[in-house]
Amino acid sequence: MTGSDTMTEVTFSILLDLKIRVDNLARNTNRSPSYFYNQLVTDHIDELEDAYDCLEIIESVKKGKEKTVPLEKVMADYGL
């Protein structure tokens, strides 16, 4: 884990088929369902944060708040 290793309890709703899959995985590996929920979040939170950051940047570009450079100019500047 990164950051604080202090655990806290959360409650959320999940599709029944996903819960069944996590429960089966937990039972088959002698681990708790909590272990797998933590693993899933830990493994994918960076991707989700990056995706939402990209969406924010896209919105800034659309609103003219973010400067862009044409690909042709970048390629020319770097001799590509």
C-alpha positions as CSV (number, residue, x, y, z in Angstrom):
1,M,0.0,0.0,0.0
2,T,1.0,3.5,-0.5
3,G,0.6,6.4,1.9
4,S,-1.1,5.6,5.2
5,D,-1.6,1.9,6.1
6,T,-4.4,2.9,8.5
7,M,-7.6,1.0,7.5
8,T,-11.1,2.3,7.7
9,E,-14.5,0.9,6.9
10,V,-16.5,2.0,3.9
11,T,-19.9,0.9,2.6
12,F,-20.8,0.8,-1.0
13,S,-23.2,-0.9,-3.4
14,I,-21.9,-3.3,-6.0
15,L,-23.5,-5.4,-8.7
16,L,-24.6,-8.8,-7.4
17,D,-22.5,-10.7,-10.1
18,L,-19.4,-8.8,-9.1
19,K,-20.0,-9.5,-5.4
20,I,-20.4,-13.2,-6.2
21,R,-17.1,-13.2,-8.1
22,V,-15.2,-11.5,-5.3
23,D,-16.8,-13.9,-2.7
24,N,-15.8,-16.9,-4.8
25,L,-12.3,-15.6,-5.2
26,A,-12.0,-15.0,-1.5
27,R,-13.4,-18.5,-0.6
28,N,-11.1,-20.2,-3.2
29,T,-8.0,-18.4,-1.9
30,N,-8.8,-18.4,1.8
31,R,-8.6,-14.6,1.8
32,S,-11.3,-12.1,2.9
33,P,-13.4,-10.3,0.4
34,S,-12.0,-7.1,1.9
35,Y,-8.6,-8.1,0.8
36,F,-9.7,-8.3,-2.8
37,Y,-11.8,-5.0,-2.7
38,N,-8.7,-3.3,-1.3
39,Q,-6.5,-4.9,-4.1
40,L,-8.9,-3.8,-6.8
41,V,-9.0,-0.2,-5.6
42,T,-5.3,-0.1,-5.0
43,D,-4.5,-1.5,-8.5
44,H,-6.9,0.9,-10.4
45,I,-7.2,4.1,-8.5
46,D,-4.2,5.7,-10.4
47,E,-5.8,4.9,-13.7
48,L,-9.1,6.4,-12.6
49,E,-7.4,9.6,-11.3
50,D,-5.4,9.9,-14.6
51,A,-8.6,9.5,-16.7
52,Y,-10.5,12.1,-14.7
53,D,-7.5,14.5,-14.9
54,C,-7.5,14.0,-18.7
55,L,-11.2,14.9,-18.8
56,E,-10.6,18.1,-16.9
57,I,-7.8,19.0,-19.3
58,I,-10.0,18.3,-22.3
59,E,-12.6,20.6,-20.8
60,S,-10.0,23.3,-20.2
61,V,-8.8,23.1,-23.8
62,K,-12.4,23.3,-25.1
63,K,-13.0,26.4,-23.0
64,G,-9.7,28.0,-24.2
65,K,-8.1,27.9,-20.8
66,E,-5.3,25.5,-21.9
67,K,-2.7,26.3,-24.5
68,T,-2.2,23.7,-27.3
69,V,0.4,23.2,-29.9
70,P,-0.3,21.6,-33.3
71,L,1.3,18.2,-33.8
72,E,3.0,19.4,-37.0
73,K,4.8,22.2,-35.1
74,V,6.0,19.8,-32.4
75,M,7.3,17.4,-35.0
76,A,9.0,20.2,-36.9
77,D,10.6,21.6,-33.7
78,Y,12.1,18.2,-32.9
79,G,13.0,17.2,-36.4
80,L,10.5,14.4,-36.7
